[in-house]
Amino acid sequence: MTELVKVSATESALKLIDELKQKHGDLLFHQSGGCCDGSSPMCYPRNELVIGEVDVLLGYIGDCPFYMTKKQYDYWKHTQLIIDVVPGRGGMFSLEGPLGVRFLTRSKLF
């Protein structure tokens, strides 16, 4: 039986991840829960966000771990997240913001 891939990324997202890794080092992603930044995939330097017991590791994109809270995961567990990049302003705390692009979560039901 094949393991389901819970999170993946488009080629354009992977290219941006590589650019950000060159500038900022190791990264991690956390799917925002909808507060200040909506429901965006947020990209941080790996050592600048504390992952807690309520966070679930969905997988890796561009060798970067991707997390969301357990409460969100319970809602999204039957969905594959596909991380893309589009023009525009995203989360104000996410590393791609100053570049005029933002990561975007697309989804597909399993």
N, C-alpha and C positions, 0 to 999 in steps of 0.2 A: 504494500500500500504506500502511495506517495504522500509525503508530508505536505500539508497545505502551507503555502507561503502567505503569511499574514500581512506582510508589508513589502512593497517593492518600489522601485523608482524608475522614472522615464530616463532616457538618455540625456535629455537636457538637464534634468535634476542631478544626475550623476556627474555631469560636467561641472555644474555649479558647486556641488559638494567638493569635488577635487580642487577647484579654485579656492574655496573657503578653507580647506585643509592646508593648502600651501601658505595661506596668510595667517591662520589662527591655530594650526596644529590639530590635534585630535579633537573630534567633535562628537556631540550626541544630539539626538532629536527627542522632543517630547511633544505629543499631540496636546495642544492647548485645550483646556476645558471650557472655554467660552467666556472668560472674564474680560480683561482689558483687550485682549488680542483676538477675540472671536474663537473660532475653532480651527486654528491654523497649526500646521506642523512647525514647531519652533526649533531653531538650530542654535546651539550654544557651544562654546569651548567645553570640552568634556569635564574639566575640573571646576566649572563655574555653576553647575546645577547639582544639587544634592538629590539623589534618587532615594526614595523611601520605600517602606514596606507596602505602601498602597499603590506603587507603580509596577506595571507589568511590562516585561521585555517582549515586544512583538517579533523582533528580528533585527536584521542589519540592512542598511542601505549605504552603499559606498564604504563599507567597513565601519560604519557608524551605528551604534546601538540606537534603537527607536523604541520609546516607551510611551505609555499612556496610563492614566490611573485605572485601578481595578473597576471602579464604578463605570467609567467610560467603556472599558473593555467588555463589561457585561452587556452593554448595549450594542457594541460593534463586533462581538465575537464571531458572527456569521458572515463577516465582511472582510474582503481583502482591501487594504489601503494601498493606493497607488500614489506616490508622491511625485508631483510635477512642479514645474516652475513657470510662472506667467509674469508679464509686465505688471507693475503697480507696487503700491506700498502694502506691506503685510504687517506682521507683528512688530511693534516698535522695539522689542528686546531681541529679536531674531537677527542673526549675523548678516543675512542677505539684504536687510532693509535698506542700507545706504546705497546699494547697487541699483536701485530702481526696479527690482524684481521681488517676487515673493514665492515661497513654497506654497503649494496648494494640495490639499488632499482630495483625491478622486476615490471612488469606491466601486467595488464589484461584489455582489453576493456570491457566496460559495454555493 
